[in-house]
Amino acid sequence: MCTRAKPALGTAPGDLLGIALRYQAVVIILFAISHSGWDMGKTAVLVQGIKARLRAQGMSYRELATQLGISEPTVKRDLARGNFSLERLDRICDALGVSIADLVQPSNAARLTELSEQQEQLLITDARALLVTYLVANDWKFDEIITTFQLDENQLISVLLKLDQLRILDFQPPKRLRKLTARNFRWRKDGPVQDFFLRRVIPEFFDARFEQPGDEFQFAGGLLSAASMLQLQAAIRRVAAEFEQLNHQDARLPLDDRQGCSAIMALRTWEFSEFSKLRRNSRGRRRAP
């Protein structure tokens, strides 16, 4: 790995070489951007990428400045002029958890919303792989994982290399992680993860009294029309979307200020089996609540 240089972008062709050496995976992309010469117009591609990532992560200039150890006006000035050192660009990438390659492609680039059979099989047979996938999908950093869980650096790297090989995430040594899945990716219908979820996760989730601060448990049963059920389906989707929004909003907080939580929202046409056994005639009868 080469040493980090400190010239400002937009000054010399050597800047491109420095970036290419530091980030070999992005050589072709940067060559395409700078084919006609590295000027401020081309630097704007990176600047816009940084701003897009800040918006996507809900991170303010002040928060970025704090992580970089500089003032907010300095961040604003550097982004306005597109005139910052390669070392600072590297530190910005670290703060955002991205690579330069990520900055020159849309922040909403398509992520996996459903895993393959092979990917799912790994997750249900390797608890560490399942844990790391969940953590990276929730924007945990390399050092945070080691500090919190019983994984040393070599063990974590071994898991990351497996997940990278299956393209569940992108691992760039020494410690840069990038999720390739949507945060709440879907499991395959009747696939390994769905089976694992139904057998292991749901029973453990409901094996509680739901009496801790922040806990809530509601069960409602009744007789509803098809139109009313559609209204409830829409309400559940809104609550799920709000959960995602709050999770995204709180991602900027320190880990000590957050705690793991889950919500199961479900609606189905259903009757308790013991009730069904007592029916006189199941045909043409209303379903019991």
C-alpha positions, 0 to 999 in steps of 0.5 A, spaced: 500 500 500 502 506 498 503 512 503 498 517 503 500 524 499 497 531 501 496 535 494 490 538 493 485 535 488 485 539 481 492 541 481 496 536 478 495 529 474 499 526 480 493 526 484 490 521 479 496 516 480 495 517 488 488 515 488 489 510 483 495 507 487 491 507 494 484 505 491 486 500 485 479 498 484 477 504 482 482 506 477 478 505 471 472 509 473 477 515 475 480 514 468 473 515 465 472 521 469 479 525 468 480 523 461 480 530 459 484 532 464 483 533 472 479 539 473 474 542 478 468 540 473 471 533 474 472 534 481 465 535 482 463 528 481 466 526 487 464 532 491 457 531 489 458 523 491 460 526 498 454 530 498 449 525 496 452 520 501 451 525 507 444 526 505 443 518 504 446 517 511 442 523 514 449 526 516 450 533 517 456 537 515 457 539 523 457 531 524 462 530 518 467 535 521 467 532 528 469 525 525 474 529 521 477 533 527 476 540 523 471 545 523 464 545 520 466 552 516 472 548 513 468 542 511 463 547 507 469 551 504 472 544 502 466 541 499 464 548 495 471 549 492 472 541 491 479 543 493 481 538 499 487 533 500 487 526 498 488 524 505 482 528 507 478 524 502 480 518 505 478 520 512 471 522 509 470 515 505 472 512 512 467 517 516 462 515 511 463 508 510 464 508 503 470 507 498 471 512 492 468 507 487 462 508 491 462 516 491 462 516 483 456 512 483 449 513 485 448 513 493 441 509 491 445 504 487 441 497 487 442 493 493 440 486 494 433 485 496 433 478 496 438 473 497 440 467 493 439 459 496 447 459 497 447 466 500 441 464 505 444 457 506 451 460 509 447 465 514 443 459 517 449 454 518 454 460 520 451 464 526 457 469 526 456 470 518 448 471 520 451 476 526 456 480 521 451 480 515 445 483 520 451 488 523 453 491 517 446 491 514 445 496 520 452 500 518 456 497 524 463 499 523 469 494 523 472 496 530 465 496 533 463 489 532 470 487 535 469 491 541 462 488 542 462 481 540 466 475 541 470 476 535 477 477 534 480 481 528 482 475 524 476 471 526 472 477 523 476 478 517 475 470 516 467 471 516 468 478 512 471 474 506 466 469 506 461 474 505 465 478 500 466 472 496 458 471 496 457 478 495 453 479 501 457 485 503 464 488 500 470 488 504 476 492 503 482 491 507 484 493 512 477 495 515 472 498 510 465 495 510 460 496 505 453 493 505 450 490 498 444 488 501 438 492 503 437 493 510 431 489 511 432 484 505 427 479 504 428 472 505 426 467 499 419 464 500 419 457 503 427 458 503 432 456 508 432 463 512 424 463 512 424 456 515 430 458 520 426 464 522 419 460 523 423 455 527 428 459 531 427 466 531 419 467 532 419 462 538 424 466 541 422 473 540 415 471 543 418 467 549 417 474 553 413 477 558 413 484 554 414 488 560 420 492 559 421 499 558 419 500 551 416 493 550 409 493 547 404 487 546 397 487 543 393 482 540 386 483 536 381 479 534 375 480 530 370 480 524 373 484 519 370 486 511 375 485 506 375 493 505 377 493 512 383 488 512 386 492 506 386 498 510 389 495 516 395 492 511 396 499 509 397 501 516 402 496 517 406 498 511 406 505 514 408 503 521 414 498 518 416 505 514 416 509 520 420 504 523 425 504 517 425 512 518 427 512 525 432 506 524 435 511 519 435 517 523 438 514 530 444 511 526 448 517 527 447 516 534 453 513 538 452 505 539 451 506 547 445 510 546 441 505 542 439 498 543 437 492 539 429 491 538 425 488 533 417 488 531 413 483 528 407 486 524 402 481 521 395 480 519 391 474 516 385 470 516 385 465 521 381 461 526 384 458 533 384 451 531 381 449 538 375 453 536 375 450 529 374 443 532 368 446 536 364 448 529 358 444 527 358 446 520 364 449 517 361 451 511 357 458 510 359 460 517 362 466 520 369 465 522 370 466 529 374 472 532 
